[in-house]
Amino acid sequence: MNEEILDIALRNALIEIKNAYSDLNWSFILTSNGTVITDEENSIDPKMTKVASSFQSLTEKAGAIGGLKNMLINGEKGKVSVSCINDMHLVAGLAKNADLVYFRTITGAVLPTVLKVLNSIASSDSTPTPLKPTSIVPFSSTKPTLEKPAPSELTLEEEEAAEEEEFAEEKEVEEPETPELRKSWRTEAPKQPVNIPSQQLIVDRFSGLMVKSDTVQLDADVLQRWSALLNVKEISEVDIETFGGKTTRCKVKVISDSKLEGRGLIRIPEKACQSLEVRRGELVRVKPVVLEKEEDD
């Protein structure tokens, strides 16, 4: 684990414990390698250094009898509490009437949690998840050809069916499309919307007495570009889709305020914004709605 990150995390933990427990006068953490961590960065009192040195020698001597786990020293003006957390010791100076149960509850909840989070981050950084290899598909510029079975492998019925299929394909290619056939095909096939990539625009909410909730406003150059791409005279409707999955279809007009032109905005009425659950400044996907024109007979 990075020692600098550990020092910063433990120092912040000591600060939070001191803020939560008013009877704590001072505290420091003595690590296994003799490092002293206090709640003030780059500031260690000489007296505290002397105390830390004494506790370090005490913990080394206590190792012969199983180590130093917890210790409490009662003085005339206060108490000194020593708690073992993993391979470190928390040494704290408390007021004379300090509630030890409450203090140990706070330290027993804060410090182990901080160490657990740091250990999980360190383990995840050291063993990154390997990426799954992707299979490479070779590119071929030639079209795949279907192999036909040998004539000897086909039965008589299969040969007749294959000949009828080839004859039907040749007839379909050779016979021109008549006006009657083209007209019947147009009447039977439903109108389909022309596909065009959507454009991301920034939401600008507006309201007013004469504002229609089903009409939005876009830049004139956006509408003109769509008209040119789709080869239509004008765009009258657009589809709006939010990144949360909400969709709606609205009528569209050119932005009336000249100061807002050219900013990539879509001005949506207040009621429509509420139904779409979008706020000003969010992005939405917008695409024109145009049906294919019927050809003249």
N, C-alpha and C positions, 0 to 999 in steps of 0.2 A: 504494500500500500504506500502511496506517496506520502512522505512525512509532512510535507508542507500542507497538504490537504487535511491530514489528520490533525495537525496543530490548529488550523483555522476552525475546523469543526468542533474540536473539544473546547477551544476558547469561547466560541459562540455558545456552546452548551453551558459553560460556567456562567456566562453573562445572563442567560435566560434563567438559570437556577437562582442567581442572586436577585434578579428582578421579581421572581415569584416568591422568594422566602426572605422576609425582611430581617429575620434574626441572624442571617449569615453575614459575618463581618469580613472574612477573607477566605480564599480557597485556592488550592492549586492541585494539579494532577502530576504525580510522579510516575513516569513511564519506566519500563523494565530496563531501558538503556541509560537511565539517570537524567533524562530530559525533564525539565520543570515547565509546566504549562499553566499560566495564570490567565485571569480574565482581562488583563491589560497587555496589549501587544508590545513587545520589546521593552517591558518595564517590570523588573523583578526586584523587590526590596531585598537589601543585603541580609536582613534578619530572616526573611523567608527562605533565602538561599541556605542559610545556616540550618534552619529547621529542616529543609528538604534533605540536606546532607546527613543530618542525624537520623531521619526516618529511613533513608536509603541504607545506612549501615545497620539499622535495626531490622529492616526486612531481610537483609542478607544473613544476619545471624539467626533470624527466625526460620530461615529455610531449613535448618537442621531438624526442627521439630514440626515440619509440615507447612511452614509459611505463616505470614501474618494476614489474617482475614479481616477482622474488625477489631477496633480498639477505641476506647473512650477515655479521655483524660479530663477530670473535673478540676478546675482552678478556682481561685477566689473571684476572678472577674468574668469568667466564661468557661467554655468547654472546647475541647479539641476532639474532633471525630475523624477516625481513619476507617475507610471502607475499601475493600478490595474489589475491583471490577476487571474481570478477565486477568490480564497480566499487569495491570496498573493499579495505583492507589490514589484515592481521593482524600485529601487532607483538608479539613475545613475548620475554621474558627467560628464558634457559635456564641450567642449571648448566653448568659447564665441560666435564664429561664426558657431556653429554646425547646420547642417540641421536637424531640428526636424522631418520633414515629412519623410525623409529617415530613421532616427533612429527608429521612431515608426513603419515604414513599416517592418523593419528587426525584431524588437522585437515582433511585432504582428504576424509574420509568424513563428518564431522559437519556442518561448516558448509555445504557445498554442498547437503546433504540438507535442512537446515533452510530454506535460501533457496528451494529448489525447492518445498517444501511450502507455504511462505508465498505464493509466486507463484501456485501452483495455487488456493489459497484465495481470493486476491484476484481472480483472473480469474473464478472461479466466482461470487463475490459480485457482480461488476460486470455479468455477463451471465446473469441468471436465465433459466431455461427457461420460455417462455411456456406458459400453460395452454391446452389445447385447448378451443375453444368447443363448448358442448353445444347440440345442436339442441333447440328448444322445440316440443313437440307441443301444438297447440291443444286445449283441453278442450271437449267437446260433451256436453251433458246428454241429447241425443236419441239413441236407438238407431239404428244404421245400418240402412238398409233395402236389401234386395237387389232390384235391378231385374229384373223378369221380361221375357224377350224378347217381342217382339210376336208375336201368333198367326200372322201371315203368315210369320215366320221359322222356325217349328217344322214339322217333318215330321209325318206322320200317326202314326208310331210314337212319336215324342217326346211328342205330345199325349196319346196313350193312357197312356204311362208316367207323365206328370205327373198325369193324372186319378186313376190307381190310387194314386199316392203321397199325394195330397190326401185320398182316401177312407180310406186306412190311418191317416193322422194324425187325421182326424175320429173314426174308430172307436176309436182309442187314447184320445182325450180323453173320449168319451162313455161308453164301457164302464167301469163301476166295477170295482175290483179285488176279486176273489172271495177267500174264505178259502183255498181250495185253491191259487189262484195265489200268494197271499202266503206260504203255507207252503212251496211248492216253491221260491220265490225265496229264502227264508231258508235252506233246506237246501243249495241250490247255491252261494250266496255265502259265501265264507270270512269268518271273523271278522277284523275290522280294528281295530287300536289307535286309540283316540280321540286326536286331535292336541291337544296343549296346550303352550303355550310353556314351555321349560325355564327353570330358575332356577339362578343361580350361587351356590354355597355354598362355604364355607371347609373344607378338609380337616383333620380331627383324627384322628390315628392312635391306636389302642388295641389292647391284646392281653390275653390271659389264658388260663387253662386251659380254661374253658368257653365261650370265644368262638368262634362259628361264622364261618368265613371268607367265607360267602356272605350274611351279614346285616349291614346297615348301620343306623345310628340317625339319626333326624331329629327336629326340633322338633315338638311336638304341634300347634302352630298351623299349621305348614306342611302337615302331613298333613290337618288339618281343612279348610283352605282348598281343597286339591285335591279333597277329597271333596265339598265343596259345589259346586265348579265342574263336576265330572264327574257329580254326582248319584248317587254310590255310597255304600255304607255305610262302607267303609274302603279304604285303599290298602295293598296287600300287597307290591308289587314296584315298583322304580324302575330306570330306565336311567341310567347314569353315563357321561359322556363327558369326557375330559381335553382340554386345549387342544393336546396333542400327537397327538390322533387316536385314543387308546386308548378302547375302550368295553367295558362289561360290564353285566349285569343282576343285581341282587341283591334279596334279600328286605329288608323294611324294618320297623323297630320304632321306638318312641318313645325318645328319649334318656333313659337311666336315671339319669344324674347331674343333679340339679336345678340345680347350680351352673353347668352348661354350657348351660342352656336360654336361648333368646332371643338367641343370639349369631350366628345364621346359619351354624351348623356342620353338617357331615355327618361323623359318626364312622364311619370305615372301618377294618376289621380290618387288622392288619399284613400278612398274606399278600395281601390284596386290593390294598393300596397298592403292594406290590412288583410285582404283575402289571400294575397300571395305571401304574407308574413315576411316582408322585406322592409328594410330601413334605408334611409338616404345614405349614399356612399357605397352600398353593396353592389356586387356585380351580378348581372343576370344574362342569360343567353337569349338572343333575339334573332329570329329568322323570318323572312317574308312569306306570306301565304299567297300563292298564285296557282290557279288551275289552268291546265293545258287548254289552249284555244281549239275550238272545233274548226276543221278545215272547210273551206267553201265547197259545196257540191259542184 
